[in-house]
């Protein structure tokens, strides 16, 4: 059975006055949709896990954000969810400054139940590739951030063969929890810095 995390209580309490009712409301909806949800603090803000990453929320100086890990797989006929790469909020909604900026509880609960179902079915996020016939693959934002902290790894990965890049990215995307993914990234940065592919241990020696 899920329970509330005191660290999330503290995060909400320390947030700006306008943000507290927004974060509290979103939190209650998550628990309503998924009674077994686990609250954790990752990257400095609240995340909600259930059989893997599900969604997260954050408060900033003038707005809040709320986003789903597998938003690209969710049914959204009215186009309510936005991409995290649209230059706006880090979540899947426009910058949230009050409860009025949120969709109705019914809509939010619908999205949350979809997120629960996706994790129940162990459906993975697709790895983005460019159109057929090309040999490039998009680097996820979380990986790009990690690589930029290590100049050597960054330069090597940028020049890696398509197959090496794809193998690493699929390995990260297959992680069931954020903790597992972060451990894989840390190990990968070490290997990449040495010019090794994901399956270097199994490569035939010349």
RAKA-V236061 format. One record per backbone hydrogen bond with DSSP energy under -0.5 kcal/mol. NH is the residue of the N-H (numbers start at 1). CO is the residue of the C=O. If there is no record, write none. Layout:
BEGIN
{{NH | CO} {NH | CO}}
END
This chain:
BEGIN
{{2 | 35} {3 | 37} {8 | 5} {9 | 5} {10 | 6} {11 | 7} {12 | 8} {13 | 9} {14 | 10} {15 | 11} {15 | 12} {19 | 16} {20 | 16} {21 | 17} {22 | 18} {23 | 19} {24 | 20} {25 | 21} {26 | 22} {27 | 23} {28 | 24} {29 | 25} {30 | 26} {31 | 27} {32 | 28} {33 | 29} {34 | 30} {37 | 34} {38 | 49} {39 | 3} {40 | 47} {42 | 40} {42 | 45} {45 | 42} {47 | 40} {48 | 55} {49 | 38} {49 | 47} {50 | 52} {54 | 48} {55 | 48} {56 | 67} {57 | 46} {58 | 65} {60 | 63} {64 | 96} {65 | 58} {67 | 56} {69 | 54} {71 | 68} {73 | 70} {74 | 71} {76 | 74} {79 | 76} {82 | 92} {86 | 83} {92 | 66} {96 | 64} {97 | 95} {101 | 98} {102 | 99} {108 | 104} {109 | 105} {110 | 106} {111 | 107} {112 | 108} {113 | 109} {114 | 110} {115 | 111} {116 | 112} {117 | 113} {118 | 114} {119 | 115} {120 | 116} {121 | 117} {122 | 119} {123 | 118} {128 | 126} {130 | 136} {133 | 134} {134 | 131} {138 | 128} {140 | 138} {144 | 140} {145 | 141} {146 | 142} {147 | 143} {148 | 144} {149 | 146} {150 | 147} {154 | 147} {154 | 150} {155 | 151} {156 | 152} {157 | 153} {158 | 154} {159 | 155} {159 | 156} {160 | 157} {165 | 161} {166 | 162} {167 | 163} {168 | 164} {169 | 165} {170 | 166} {171 | 167} {172 | 168} {173 | 169} {174 | 170} {175 | 172} {181 | 177} {182 | 178} {183 | 179} {184 | 180} {185 | 181} {186 | 182} {187 | 183} {188 | 184} {189 | 185} {190 | 186} {191 | 187} {192 | 188} {193 | 189} {194 | 190} {194 | 191} {195 | 192} {196 | 191} {200 | 197} {202 | 199} {203 | 199} {203 | 200}}
END
